Amino acid sequence: MSEAVERKPCLSGTGVTKVFGAGKKTNIAVNEVDFAFYEGEVISIVGESGSGKTTLVKMLLGLTSVTRGEIEFMGQRRDIGTHQKKKEYWKGIQAIFQDPFSAYNMFNKVDTVLLDCIHMRGGRRLPKEEKTRMMDEACAFVNLKYAEMTNKYPFELSGGQMQRLMIARVFLLRPKILLADEPTSMIDACSRATILDMLMKLRREEGMTIVFITHDLGLAYYVSDKLLIMEKGRIVEQGTADEVILAPKHPYTRQLLKDVPKLHEAWAL
């Protein structure tokens, strides 16, 4: 009888901690966090503002240093000690942020944004026609027309179009892991549903691991396989979406659920 193959996480952390300041001004933003994310999973890290979830994302991306603890990527201890190693790491992990306006260099045209992704994946020497085909395909994936995007600057696009362009970048880069930090909070409800559908399509077609960072428990339950609840820098509860939402164990999780409005109940005035 053959032994079951042990699944290894594509991104994991042990005792991950971030401390800002020193002495009386010390702030422990992330405190001894353990986690393990597997290929093709959708995970949501849920917590209120100030819970440490965005600081954790910045550490996972390598944008903020880790004070203590260890992060592993694809089964190996992460090494991003040089600029070149960090660029190589970013081929496998990318992010979509809450504010699309701060995610772009407003002086770079859409073509430059997309071409940078092609070049990052080793396509710098591809024929111009092939690069155009790839950009056209990426725009079509997010329901944009490349012919209408070319030669435009990001500030000429709507917020929804800019968020879609960020997903087009991800489509070109095809990372193993996507970190989505409140990706739908600044766009209208119709665009929000469209963006979520596109992200789920990336998961289905590319086997991508998607980590949502959100304060929205409803969204987290709807899209996620696994939930991690953060409070004051610590993960206080984690499990499957059903385990955490339908049978919460920690008082903070129960409070978060209590604060979610329910249409069939009278609201307290």
C-alpha positions in Angstrom: 0.0 0.0 0.0 1.5 3.3 -1.0 1.9 6.0 1.6 -0.1 9.2 1.3 2.0 12.1 -0.1 2.5 14.8 2.6 1.4 18.2 1.4 3.9 20.9 1.9 2.8 24.5 2.3 3.8 27.0 -0.5 4.1 29.8 2.1 4.5 29.3 5.9 5.7 31.1 8.9 6.8 30.3 12.5 6.9 32.8 15.3 6.8 35.7 12.8 7.1 39.0 14.7 7.4 42.6 13.9 8.4 45.2 16.5 8.5 48.9 15.7 10.3 51.4 17.9 12.2 50.7 21.2 11.9 51.3 24.9 8.7 53.0 26.0 7.7 53.5 22.3 7.9 49.8 21.4 5.0 48.6 19.4 4.6 44.9 18.6 2.6 45.0 15.4 2.7 41.3 14.7 3.3 38.9 17.6 4.6 35.3 17.3 2.3 34.4 14.3 2.3 30.8 12.8 0.6 30.0 9.5 0.7 27.6 6.6 -0.8 28.2 3.2 -1.2 25.5 0.6 -1.3 25.5 -3.2 -4.7 26.4 -4.6 -6.1 27.5 -1.3 -8.1 30.7 -0.7 -7.3 32.1 2.7 -8.7 35.2 4.4 -6.9 37.0 7.2 -9.6 38.9 9.1 -9.3 41.6 11.7 -10.1 45.2 12.5 -7.9 48.2 11.7 -4.7 48.0 13.7 -4.9 44.2 14.1 -1.6 43.8 12.3 -2.8 42.1 9.2 -1.4 44.7 6.7 2.0 44.6 8.5 2.0 40.8 8.1 1.3 41.2 4.4 4.2 43.6 4.0 6.5 41.1 5.7 5.2 38.3 3.5 6.0 40.4 0.4 9.4 41.4 1.7 8.5 45.1 1.9 9.0 45.1 5.7 11.7 43.3 7.6 10.9 40.5 10.0 12.1 41.2 13.6 11.9 37.6 14.7 10.7 34.3 13.3 11.1 32.5 10.0 9.2 32.5 6.7 9.4 29.6 4.2 8.5 29.8 0.5 8.0 26.6 -1.5 9.4 24.5 1.3 12.7 26.5 1.6 13.7 29.2 4.1 13.1 32.5 2.4 16.2 34.3 1.3 15.7 37.9 0.0 19.0 39.3 1.2 19.9 41.0 -2.1 17.9 43.0 -4.6 18.3 40.2 -7.2 17.0 37.6 -4.8 14.0 39.8 -3.9 13.1 40.2 -7.6 13.3 36.4 -8.1 11.0 36.0 -5.0 8.5 38.5 -6.5 8.1 36.3 -9.5 6.3 33.8 -7.2 4.4 36.2 -5.0 2.5 39.4 -5.9 -0.1 41.7 -4.3 -3.1 43.7 -5.1 -3.6 46.6 -2.8 -6.6 48.5 -1.5 -5.9 51.9 -3.2 -5.3 51.5 -7.0 -4.2 55.1 -7.2 -1.1 54.5 -5.1 -0.2 51.2 -6.8 1.0 52.9 -10.1 3.6 55.3 -11.2 1.2 57.8 -12.8 3.9 58.9 -15.3 4.1 55.3 -16.8 1.6 54.5 -19.5 -0.5 51.3 -19.4 1.8 49.7 -22.0 4.9 50.2 -19.7 3.0 48.6 -16.7 2.2 45.5 -18.7 5.5 45.3 -20.6 7.4 45.4 -17.2 5.5 42.2 -16.3 6.4 40.5 -19.5 10.1 41.4 -19.1 10.0 40.3 -15.4 9.0 36.8 -16.7 11.9 36.7 -19.1 10.1 37.9 -22.2 12.2 41.0 -22.9 13.5 39.6 -26.3 10.1 38.4 -27.5 9.0 40.0 -30.9 6.9 43.1 -30.5 3.9 41.3 -32.1 4.0 38.6 -29.4 4.2 41.1 -26.6 1.2 42.9 -28.0 -0.7 39.6 -28.2 0.1 38.9 -24.6 -1.0 42.3 -23.4 -4.2 42.0 -25.4 -4.9 38.6 -23.8 -4.2 39.9 -20.3 -6.6 42.8 -20.9 -9.3 40.5 -22.3 -9.0 38.3 -19.2 -10.2 41.3 -17.1 -12.8 42.5 -19.6 -10.6 45.4 -20.9 -9.7 46.2 -24.5 -6.0 46.7 -25.0 -6.7 48.9 -28.0 -8.6 51.3 -25.7 -5.9 51.1 -22.9 -2.8 51.6 -25.0 -1.0 55.0 -24.6 -3.2 55.9 -21.7 -1.9 56.9 -18.2 -3.3 55.2 -15.1 -5.0 58.5 -14.0 -7.1 58.4 -17.2 -8.7 55.2 -16.0 -11.5 54.7 -13.4 -10.8 53.0 -10.1 -12.4 49.8 -11.3 -10.3 49.8 -14.5 -7.2 50.3 -12.5 -8.0 47.4 -10.2 -8.7 45.2 -13.3 -5.3 46.3 -14.7 -3.7 45.2 -11.5 -5.2 41.7 -12.1 -4.1 41.8 -15.7 -0.5 42.3 -14.3 -1.0 39.2 -12.1 -2.3 37.3 -15.2 0.9 38.1 -17.0 3.2 37.4 -14.1 1.3 34.2 -13.0 2.7 34.1 -9.4 2.2 31.1 -7.2 0.7 33.3 -4.5 -1.4 36.4 -4.6 -1.9 38.6 -1.6 -5.1 40.7 -2.0 -5.2 43.5 0.6 -8.8 44.8 0.7 -8.9 44.7 -3.1 -12.6 45.7 -3.5 -13.2 48.2 -0.7 -12.8 51.3 -2.8 -14.9 50.3 -5.8 -18.7 50.0 -6.4 -20.7 46.9 -5.7 -20.9 45.8 -9.4 -17.2 46.2 -9.9 -16.5 44.4 -6.6 -18.3 41.3 -7.8 -16.5 41.4 -11.1 -13.1 41.7 -9.4 -13.8 38.7 -7.1 -15.0 36.6 -10.0 -11.7 37.4 -11.9 -9.6 36.4 -8.8 -11.5 33.2 -8.4 -10.9 32.5 -12.1 -7.2 32.9 -11.6 -7.4 30.4 -8.8 -9.2 27.9 -10.9 -7.1 28.3 -14.1 -3.7 28.8 -12.6 -3.9 26.9 -9.3 -3.0 30.1 -7.6 -3.0 30.5 -3.8 -4.9 33.6 -2.9 -4.7 35.3 0.5 -7.3 38.0 1.2 -6.7 40.6 3.8 -10.0 42.0 5.0 -12.2 43.2 7.8 -15.3 41.8 5.9 -16.3 38.5 7.5 -19.1 38.0 5.0 -16.6 38.3 2.1 -14.1 36.1 3.9 -16.7 33.3 4.5 -18.0 33.5 0.9 -14.6 33.1 -0.9 -12.4 31.3 1.6 -11.3 27.7 2.4 -9.5 28.8 5.5 -9.9 31.8 7.9 -7.3 33.3 10.2 -8.6 35.9 12.8 -6.1 38.5 14.0 -6.4 40.7 17.1 -3.7 43.0 18.4 -1.0 41.3 16.3 -1.9 37.7 17.2 -3.8 35.1 15.3 -6.4 34.2 17.9 -8.3 31.6 15.9 -8.0 29.7 12.6 -9.7 26.9 10.8 -12.0 26.2 7.9 -14.5 28.9 7.0 -17.3 26.8 8.4 -15.4 26.0 11.6 -14.6 29.7 12.3 -17.9 31.2 11.3 -20.4 28.6 12.3 -18.7 27.5 15.6 -16.4 30.3 16.7 -14.3 29.5 19.8 -12.6 32.9 20.6 -14.5 35.8 22.1 -13.0 38.2 19.6 -14.3 36.1 16.7 -17.8 36.0 18.3 -17.7 39.8 18.7 -16.8 40.3 15.1 -19.7 38.1 14.0 -22.0 39.9 16.4 -21.1 43.2 14.7 -22.1 41.9 11.2 -25.6 43.3 10.4 -28.2 40.6 9.5 -31.0 41.6 7.2 -33.5 39.3 8.9 -32.9 40.8 12.4 -34.0 44.1 13.8 -31.1 46.5 14.1 -30.5 48.1 17.6 -31.0 51.8 17.5 
